Structures are given as structure tokens and as C-alpha cells.
């Protein structure tokens, strides 16, 4: 069986493809896999590092805000759409896949569309509660649309080909042990608050956390681990300005990047973070209570809908960024940890939404689409 994967731009599009490809090769060593990504995209580094053959095309997205600069970018994108289509057909004819799998991002558009025109079976995996533009365009002619969140179905024109699979979850997440993690981290009996805004950081979350830590340092009720990211050089100054003496508060641990995330997440009682699809799947798998602050700067505002899918089921607390402040965050976290059994109840509701066999479901659908 020959399977071509296409997706990129963000880890949220790349990791599901890599997880499915790895599981396919593990369960069927005779399978042949090719990954097509965008030239210069992060997938150009991540995919070969995972040991999967990689080829690239060049594509970009249309800019919606009107400006002279964006008009030039859109003109360039029009040219790239035609060249990407031609390049995609060339790759497809050379590789001759039995099925093509699209996981989102600009690059999956021309590849999956070309496959559909050539009569090659296609399946799509949508990670978010609100489907992206690429998914909406390609879903009508796909053999199967795999949904990570069932709420996404209501936003698609065609629904008879939709199947709920969930998002793949890393083995490190599934195997993490809470008590062992807490012991290793030296948390003790105090509740642990984990907060982060992604590898680069999120200015709004960092600002609110810095203000929150001012109050937390006074009361010393919780251990707090925060990942502030590589792009916020002023965060530590903001923490100091909030009156926090880190030397006198060893229970507050501030890290540029959290390298042992599965371990720290397993040990946490409350997690404060964005609402990216993969992060939410990991929170669900671990049954963690979360305060979600969706990024308003993503396509289709999809993180808000991701967070809403949990908060509407009492599986998380949602704070929109426009309503975020250090005081609001402190009150929310403190309320969750002060009410007996509250974090456990929210975590249990989150766990009920988890799909722990997503890889198996996705690969089975790929095999069926390929006629295997």
C-alpha cells in the first residue's frame, strides 16, 4: 500500500500526519509512505527527522486585509496555486499512491485537489472544532472526513462522509504517571498550577500570569510552573514589577521552555493554556482540569470553538483574551482549587471526551479508502 500525506504550516497539522504515518508503518512494514509539505515550512525539518520521505511544493495563503503589500502577496499566491497544482500532479504520477491523506494547512489544498482530479481516493483529518478553509473546500469530494471534534460536523456542507476519530496523542502523554511525576518534581502536598502559551510564548497570558504571581507569592498556597516562551524578553521584569521575589518563592518556577511537558502536565492540578487542538487532546487524555484562553489571532477563530467544545460540557473553563487579566486568572484558578473535588470533576469530564485509539481509527480509515 502506498500512502501520500500532505499537511503543514503548524505542528497541529504536521503531528497528526506523522503520528498516523508512524502507526501505519509500525503495523504494516510493507507500506510505502511519502509526505508532501511546503517549501520552507517547519514540516521540511520535522518530517525527515521522523525518518519519513519528504518532497516539497511552494504554496502560500491569501491575505484578507486590503493593502498594497497584501495585494502583491495575493498576486504571488495566484501564481503559486497554478505551479503547486502542476507540481502536485507530477509527484502523484511518480509516486502513484493508493490513497492521499490531507491534514490541513495551505499545502494540503493543491495536493489533495490534484489527487481528487486524478481519481485517487482522498481522506482528510480535521483537528479543530471549526473546520479550516482547506477542509471545507476539499471535504465534498473526499471519501472520508475524519473529525477530531464532533462539533465540527455542523460546519460542513456534506456530512455523510464524516467519521469521528479524535486527534492522535503522544505515547509519552498516555504513559505519564501522576504520582511519580509529582514526586520527581518535588511538588509535595500543595496543588500544582501549570501555565504556558506555547513554545514562543503568548504575551497576553504572560502578562496575566505575571500579575497573578504577585498574589500567589503572598499566599504561597500553590506550586506554579510557567513556560513563558522564547519571544518574551520582558516577562521576568514584569514578574519582578508585580512584587515577586523569586529567591524567596521557590514554589514559583519560571522556564523559557518546558522540556518535560508530559511529566509536568501529569503532575498538574490546573493547566492554564491556549486551546490548540493537540494540546486539548492531551489534556483530555490525561483528564486534566484546564483554564483555556483561546488565541484570537488564528484562522476562523478556531481555538475559541475548540475551547467552547470543552467548556460547554464542563470539561474546562473558558476565558476569552479580551476578558483576561491577572486578577481574573487568579480568581478563576483559586476558585477551582478551593472547591473540594472541583478540579477532579472537570478533569473527569475532560477525560470522558478523550479518544485514546485515534491512531488505530485513522489508519483503519486510510486502509479502507485504499481498498485494503
C-alpha positions as a printed Julia matrix, in Angstrom:
372×3 Matrix{Float64}:
   0.0    0.0     0.0
   1.29   3.43   -0.99
   0.07   6.39    1.09
   0.78  10.07    0.48
   0.33  12.56    3.33
   0.0   16.31    2.8
  -0.18  18.95    5.52
   1.89  21.63    7.16
   2.42  25.13    8.39
   1.89  24.36   12.09
   2.6   21.45   14.39
  -1.16  20.98   14.68
  -1.28  19.93   11.02
   2.05  18.1    10.92
   1.94  15.96   14.08
  -1.31  14.12   13.25
   0.13  13.17    9.86
   3.4   11.99   11.42
   1.54  10.03   14.1
  -0.69   8.3    11.54
   2.23   7.61    9.18
   4.33   6.16   12.0
   1.49   3.93   13.2
   0.81   2.75    9.64
   4.45   1.8     9.12
   4.57   0.09   12.52
   1.5   -2.04   11.79
   2.3   -2.6     8.11
   6.08  -2.57    7.43
   5.43  -3.24    3.73
   3.58   0.08    3.33
   5.27   2.94    1.46
   4.75   6.48    2.68
   5.54   9.89    1.18
   4.95  13.25    2.86
   4.41  16.37    0.75
   4.89  19.7     2.5
   5.54  23.36    1.83
   9.0   24.52    0.81
  10.49  26.31    3.81
   7.77  25.16    6.19
   8.51  23.56    9.56
   7.47  20.22    8.07
  10.6   20.37    5.89
  12.6   19.78    9.08
  10.21  17.69   11.2
   9.27  15.07    8.62
  12.78  13.95    7.55
  13.76  13.97   11.23
  10.98  11.41   11.78
  12.52   9.21    9.08
   9.71   9.72    6.55
  10.45  10.51    2.87
   9.64  14.13    2.06
   9.0   16.21   -1.06
   8.02  19.85   -1.24
   5.93  22.24   -3.29
   5.66  26.02   -2.88
   2.32  27.5    -1.85
   1.05  30.4     0.27
  -2.3   31.63    1.52
  -4.4   34.61    0.52
  -4.22  37.71    2.73
  -7.66  39.05    3.68
  -6.7   42.57    4.8
  -6.51  45.04    1.93
  -3.14  46.74    1.49
  -0.66  47.23   -1.32
   1.7   44.73    0.29
  -1.05  42.13    0.6
  -2.21  42.7    -2.98
   1.3   41.82   -4.14
   1.32  38.76   -1.88
  -2.04  37.61   -3.24
  -0.84  38.03   -6.82
   2.14  35.84   -5.95
  -0.2   33.29   -4.33
  -2.28  33.07   -7.54
   0.87  32.17   -9.48
   1.86  29.66   -6.81
  -1.56  27.98   -6.9
  -1.05  27.04  -10.57
   2.57  25.97  -10.12
   1.69  23.99   -6.96
  -1.08  22.19   -8.82
   1.31  21.19  -11.58
   3.99  20.12   -9.09
   1.44  18.1    -7.11
   0.26  16.2   -10.18
   3.86  15.4   -11.07
   4.54  13.98   -7.59
   1.29  11.99   -7.63
   2.03  10.44  -11.02
   5.54   9.49   -9.92
   4.57   8.05   -6.51
   1.24   6.55   -7.63
  -0.41   6.43   -4.18
  -3.35   4.19   -3.37
  -4.74   6.94   -1.14
  -3.89  10.55   -0.22
  -4.34  11.94    3.29
  -4.71  15.68    3.93
  -4.21  17.07    7.43
  -4.69  20.77    6.76
  -2.64  23.86    6.05
  -2.2   25.6     2.71
  -0.07  22.81    1.27
  -2.74  20.14    1.57
  -5.06  22.11   -0.73
  -3.33  21.71   -4.11
  -2.11  18.18   -3.33
  -5.49  16.75   -2.3
  -7.34  18.66   -5.02
  -4.94  17.27   -7.64
  -5.44  13.76   -6.28
  -9.21  14.14   -6.5
  -8.96  15.32  -10.12
  -6.79  12.31  -10.93
  -9.32   9.93   -9.36
  -7.11   8.94   -6.41
  -9.09   8.28   -3.19
  -8.61  11.03   -0.6
  -9.29  11.32    3.12
  -9.0   14.4     5.31
  -8.26  14.8     9.0
  -9.65  17.95   10.65
  -8.12  18.65   14.06
 -10.31  21.54   15.18
 -13.92  22.11   16.26
 -14.31  24.68   13.48
 -13.06  23.31   10.13
 -10.44  25.29    8.25
 -10.93  26.73    4.76
  -8.92  23.91    3.18
 -11.09  21.24    4.8
 -14.29  22.98    3.69
 -13.06  23.18    0.1
 -11.93  19.56   -0.11
 -14.49  17.77    2.08
 -17.19  17.47   -0.59
 -15.07  15.21   -2.81
 -13.22  13.33   -0.08
 -14.02   9.69    0.54
 -13.9   10.3     4.29
 -13.54  13.35    6.51
 -12.07  12.36    9.88
 -13.1   14.69   12.71
 -11.2   15.2    15.95
 -14.16  17.08   17.45
 -17.7   16.0    16.69
 -18.92  19.62   16.8
 -17.05  20.26   13.53
 -19.67  18.3    11.6
 -22.25  21.08   11.92
 -19.96  23.45   10.0
 -19.59  21.23    6.93
 -21.92  21.23    3.93
 -21.61  17.49    3.37
 -21.79  15.26    6.43
 -22.48  11.73    5.17
 -18.74  11.12    4.75
 -17.78  12.39    8.24
 -16.35   9.99   10.84
 -15.25  10.83   14.39
 -11.67   9.69   15.07
 -10.19  12.15   17.55
  -6.65  13.51   17.43
  -3.58  11.28   17.83
  -1.97  11.59   21.27
   1.73  11.06   22.01
   2.67   7.86   23.85
   4.53   9.95   26.47
   1.21  11.54   27.38
  -0.65   8.25   27.61
   2.01   6.61   29.76
   2.73   9.51   32.16
   2.15   8.69   35.84
   0.77  11.48   38.06
   2.19  10.39   41.42
   5.61   9.54   40.0
   5.7   12.91   38.21
   4.77  14.85   41.34
   7.43  13.04   43.34
  10.1   13.69   40.7
   9.18  17.38   40.51
   9.19  17.72   44.3
   5.72  19.25   44.37
   4.79  17.91   47.79
   1.19  18.23   49.01
   0.45  21.64   47.5
  -1.65  21.88   44.31
   0.38  22.48   41.15
  -0.62  25.13   38.62
   0.92  24.76   35.15
   0.69  27.62   32.66
   2.16  28.21   29.22
   1.41  29.94   25.94
   3.3   27.71   23.53
   6.97  27.41   22.65
   7.2   31.04   21.52
   5.07  32.31   24.37
   1.86  34.36   24.41
   2.14  37.98   25.54
  -1.41  38.18   26.94
  -1.01  35.01   29.02
   2.45  36.06   30.22
   1.13  39.46   31.35
  -1.79  37.91   33.26
   0.42  35.22   34.84
   2.97  37.84   35.97
   0.19  39.79   37.71
  -1.32  36.59   39.15
   2.04  35.54   40.59
   2.1   38.74   42.65
  -0.9   37.46   44.6
   0.24  33.84   44.57
   3.61  34.8    46.07
   1.85  36.43   49.01
  -0.36  33.43   49.81
   2.11  30.66   48.86
  -0.74  28.12   48.57
   0.29  26.66   45.22
   3.32  25.49   43.32
   3.34  27.28   39.95
   5.35  26.27   36.87
   5.13  28.68   33.93
   6.65  28.43   30.46
   6.99  31.98   29.14
   8.43  31.19   25.7
  11.42  32.31   23.72
  10.0   35.6    22.4
   9.08  37.43   25.62
  12.24  39.06   26.9
  10.35  41.31   29.35
   8.46  38.62   31.26
  10.89  38.27   34.15
  10.89  42.06   34.59
   7.08  42.0    34.69
   7.18  39.34   37.4
   9.61  41.45   39.42
   7.4   44.51   38.92
   4.49  42.51   40.35
   6.43  42.24   43.59
   7.63  38.67   43.23
  11.0   37.82   44.79
  11.83  34.52   43.07
  14.61  33.72   45.56
  12.07  33.86   48.38
   9.46  31.88   46.45
  10.98  28.59   45.28
   7.45  27.27   44.68
   7.32  29.56   41.63
   9.34  28.09   38.76
   9.67  30.12   35.57
  11.06  28.44   32.45
  11.67  29.71   28.94
  10.66  26.31   27.61
   9.19  23.28   29.37
  11.09  20.29   28.0
   9.33  17.68   30.16
   5.75  18.73   29.35
   4.16  15.25   29.64
   5.63  14.9    33.14
   4.64  18.41   34.29
   1.14  18.12   32.8
   0.64  14.78   34.54
   1.57  16.36   37.88
  -0.61  19.46   37.45
  -3.93  20.12   39.18
  -4.87  23.05   36.92
  -3.44  23.85   33.48
  -3.67  27.37   32.02
  -3.03  27.44   28.27
  -4.21  28.2    24.74
  -6.76  25.97   23.01
  -4.79  24.34   20.21
  -6.29  21.07   19.04
  -3.4   18.8    20.01
  -2.96  20.4    23.44
  -6.65  19.85   24.18
  -6.44  16.21   23.11
  -3.55  15.74   25.53
  -5.45  17.44   28.36
  -8.41  15.15   27.68
  -6.24  12.04   27.6
  -4.74  12.96   30.98
  -8.03  14.12   32.46
  -6.62  17.49   33.47
  -8.67  20.47   34.62
  -7.83  23.42   32.37
  -8.41  27.15   32.09
  -8.41  27.8    28.35
  -7.51  31.17   26.83
  -8.01  30.8    23.06
  -5.77  32.78   20.75
  -7.88  35.33   18.83
  -5.19  35.52   16.15
  -5.83  32.2    14.38
  -7.78  31.36   11.24
 -11.57  31.22   11.65
 -11.08  31.86   15.41
 -10.94  28.06   15.64
  -9.33  27.97   19.1
 -12.43  29.61   20.57
 -14.6   26.83   19.15
 -12.11  24.22   20.4
 -12.36  25.65   23.91
 -16.13  26.0    23.69
 -16.45  22.29   22.88
 -14.95  21.57   26.32
 -16.35  24.42   28.41
 -19.91  23.73   27.24
 -19.52  20.23   28.69
 -17.98  21.45   31.97
 -14.7   19.89   30.84
 -12.72  23.16   31.07
 -13.11  26.84   31.97
 -13.03  29.34   29.11
 -11.66  32.88   29.42
 -11.55  34.93   26.23
  -8.41  37.01   25.84
 -10.41  40.26   25.81
 -11.61  39.41   29.33
  -8.23  38.24   30.64
  -6.4   39.94   33.48
  -4.14  38.83   36.28
  -6.97  39.32   38.79
  -9.43  37.33   36.65
  -6.95  34.49   36.2
  -6.1   34.35   39.9
  -9.78  34.32   40.89
 -10.57  31.56   38.38
  -7.67  29.29   39.36
  -8.18  29.94   43.07
 -11.9   29.12   42.81
 -11.18  25.83   41.06
  -8.6   24.76   43.64
 -10.59  25.98   46.66
 -13.75  23.99   45.95
 -13.32  20.38   47.11
 -13.45  17.92   44.22
 -13.91  20.62   41.57
 -10.7   20.06   39.62
 -11.26  16.29   39.71
 -14.81  16.7    38.37
 -13.73  18.94   35.48
 -10.83  16.61   34.71
 -13.17  13.62   34.7
 -15.44  15.38   32.2
 -12.41  16.14   30.01
 -11.26  12.52   30.2
 -14.71  11.4    29.0
 -14.05  13.28   25.74
 -10.66  11.6    25.13
 -10.06   9.3    22.2
  -7.14   7.05   23.07
  -7.16   4.92   19.91
  -7.17   7.72   17.33
  -4.14   6.3    15.5
  -5.86   2.96   15.03
  -9.08   4.6    13.84
  -7.27   6.86   11.37
  -5.11   4.11    9.89
  -8.13   1.83    9.52
  -9.92   4.53    7.5
  -6.82   5.03    5.35
  -6.7    1.28    4.63
 -10.38   1.21    3.73
 -10.01   4.18    1.39
  -7.11   2.41   -0.29
  -9.24  -0.72   -0.7
  -7.14  -2.76    1.74
